[in-house]
C-alpha cells in the first residue's frame, strides 16, 4: 500500500518514505538548503514556500538536517 499525503510526501506500506522521483523538487530543496547556509534560515523558508514546498518538508530539511534524504535517493 502506498499513501500520499497532502504535502506530497509518499509513504510505503511500512511507513517509510518512498524515494523522491521529482528532480525539479529535489533541485528546489537543494537550493533552499544552500540558501540557508549562505544567507539565513528565513530566506530559505520563504524561498521554499514560494516554490510550493510543503511545511513539513521545509521543517525537516532546514531544521533537522540529520533527517534529510541523501542526494542518491
C-alpha positions in Angstrom: 0.0 0.0 0.0 1.2 3.5 -0.9 -0.1 6.5 0.9 0.2 10.0 -0.5 0.0 13.0 2.0 -1.2 16.5 1.2 2.3 17.8 1.3 3.3 15.5 -1.5 5.3 13.0 0.7 4.7 9.4 -0.1 4.9 6.6 2.5 5.1 2.9 1.6 3.0 0.3 3.4 5.7 0.1 6.2 5.5 3.8 6.9 8.9 4.6 5.3 9.3 7.5 2.8 9.4 6.5 -0.8 12.5 7.6 -2.8 11.9 11.0 -4.4 11.4 10.9 -8.1 10.8 14.5 -8.8 14.1 16.1 -9.9 12.6 19.6 -10.0 11.6 19.3 -6.4 15.0 18.0 -5.5 16.7 20.9 -7.1 14.4 23.4 -5.3 15.1 21.8 -1.9 18.8 21.8 -2.6 18.7 25.5 -3.5 16.8 26.2 -0.3 19.4 24.3 1.8 22.2 26.2 0.0 20.4 29.5 0.7 20.1 28.7 4.3 23.9 28.0 4.5 24.9 31.2 2.6 22.2 33.6 3.9 19.8 32.6 6.6 17.0 30.3 7.5 14.2 32.7 7.0 15.3 33.4 3.4 15.4 29.7 2.8 11.9 29.2 4.3 10.5 32.0 2.1 12.2 30.6 -1.0 10.8 27.1 -0.4 7.3 28.3 0.5 7.3 30.4 -2.7 8.1 27.2 -4.7 5.2 25.3 -3.0 7.3 23.0 -0.9 5.2 21.7 2.0 5.7 23.0 5.5 6.7 19.6 6.9 9.4 19.2 4.2 10.7 22.7 4.9 10.9 22.0 8.6 12.6 18.6 8.0 15.3 19.8 5.6 16.1 23.1 7.3 15.7 22.3 10.9 16.6 18.6 11.1 19.5 18.0 8.7 20.0 14.5 10.1 16.6 13.6 8.6 17.4 14.8 5.1 17.3 12.2 2.3 20.6 11.5 0.8 21.2 13.0 -2.6 21.3 9.5 -4.0 17.6 8.9 -3.3 
